[in-house]
Amino acid sequence: MRPVRTVKFECLKCGRCCVQTRRELHGLVFGIQLWPEEKKLLTCIAKERGININIKPQFASRSKSDITLWQLADEPCPFYDKTTRSCTIYPYRPLACRAYPVCMAGSLDKYCEWTKRHEHLIPFRLEGPEPIWNAIIVLRRTMLEQTRPSRWIYDLRTGKWYKVEDVIKEVVAVVI
């Protein structure tokens, strides 16, 4: 077995994370994950700047109206500047963006140019600035806490709600 190397993430400004914002997981399509506070903040910033944004629910608990997590459904991200290849709300970007290239599922994003250039080194331990790691730790913990009670999941592709239990059963059936 190869020793695990430590590799430092350095953004190459390819823009793929901001242009290709939708990801597929277990047959469902998701946008950039947003916590309720982030939804409010992005909505305010967009309104201030005269930008239209499309935010949809992502997870809900007991009923579909009890939303625990949201998602930015726009692709590309409306806050991405194609000319400078940068985020126009960088200091206010969502936790999911701060944790990038680590995705919701905990894996590295396959669209990221940096990931493509370093996949030959896998397995490796990702080293980065402390705020990124703090964001990743918070993202994973809070995602697990928030989604455990979730019973509903919203798919951007179909625009429909699905019971989490049904999605899990379908994934398990495919794997077996």
N, C-alpha and C positions, 0 to 999 in steps of 0.2 A: 504494500500500500504506500502511495506517495505521501510525503509529509505535507501538511496543510501550510500553505504560504499565506503571508499577510500581504494584501494588495490594497493600495490606497485608491479610492474613487476620486477621479477628477473629471468634472463635466467637460465634454468636448464641444458643447453648444451645437450639437447636431439638430436639436429641436424636435426630435421624434417623440419625446415624452409629452410635448405640448401640442404637437400636430396630430399624433395618433393617440388620443386620450382614452379611447374605448378599449377595454380588454375583455376577452372571453374567458370564462371560468365555469367549468361543468355545464357547458352548453348555453349559459346565460351571458349577456353582455352588460358590462358595468362601465360607468364613467368614473371620473375622479371622485373619490370618497370624501364627503364633507360631514363634519360634526355640526350639530345645530348652531353653535356659535359661529362657525366658519360660514355657514349658509347665510346667516344674518350679515356678517361682515362683507362677504362678496356681493350680496344683494345691494348693500349700501354703497359700496365702491362703484359697482356697475351703474347704479342710479345716478350717482354723482358725476360720472363720466359720460353718461348717455349711451351706455353699452347695454344691449339686450343679452341676457343670459338665460339659459334653460336649465333649471335645477329640478330634478325629479327625486322622488323617494328612493331609497335603496333597501333599507330593512325596516320592518315594523313588528311590534310585539303582538299583544293580544288581538288587536284589530288593525286593519289596514290604515286606519286614521291615527294610530299611535306610533308615529314614525320615530325611530331611534337614530337612523343615519340617512343622509341625503347623498346625492351624486350630481356632479356637473355633467350634464348630458351633451354639452357642446363639443364639437370636434371640427376644427382645432379649438384649443382653449381661447376664449375671447380676450384673455389678458396677455396673450403671447404676441410679441412684436417680431414679425417675420424679418424685418430689415436688420434689427440689431441681434436677432436670435436670442432674445432674452425675455424674462418675465417682467411685466410692467407693474406687478404688485409683489415683487420679490419679498420684501419684509413682512408681508401679510399673507403669503402663499399658504395653502392648506397643509396640514400635517402629512397627508399622503405625498405631496410634492416634496416636502422636506426630507422624507424617508427614501425618496427615489435614489437609486434604481431598484430598491426592494419594494416589491408589490404587495398587494393585499394578501396574497396566498403565502407570502414569505419568501418567494423565489425572486431571482433577478429578472428584470424585464428583458425579454428577448428582442424588443425593438430598439433598445438603447445601443448606440454605436460603441460606447465604452464596454458594455457587456460582451458584445460580439468580438471585440478585439482581445478580451481577456478570458473568454470561455475555455481556451485551451489550458488555462491554469487551474480550472476547477478540479478538486475542491480547494477553495481558499477562504480565508477569513477577511472580510471586508473592513478596511480601516478608513476612517474618515474623520472629519472634524467632530468634536464632541457633541455639538447640537444635533447633528444628523443621527448619531447613535441614540441620543436621548429621545429624539423623535421616533425612531424605529421601535425602541422599547415601549414608549407610551402608546404608539400606534397598535402594536401587537396586543398589549395588555388590555387596552380599552376596547379594541375591536372584539376580543374574546368576551370581555364582560358585557359589552353592548349587544352582541349578536347571540349570546346564549339564550336569552329569553325570546329572541326573534322567532316568529312563526311564519312571517311573510317576507318574500324577497321580490324586488321589482326588476324586471328584465327590460333593458332599453331597446332591444331588438324587436320584441313583440309589443311592448307597452302594456304588459300584463303582470299581475301579481301571481306568484306561485307560493305554495306552502313549502317551507324549508324542508320538512320531512319528506315530501314527495320528490324534491330535487335530490336529496341524499339517497333515497331508495333507488332512484333512477341511475345515479352515479354508481352505487354499489352493484346494481344489476349489470351494468355495462362492464365493470371491472371483473366480476365473477364470470 
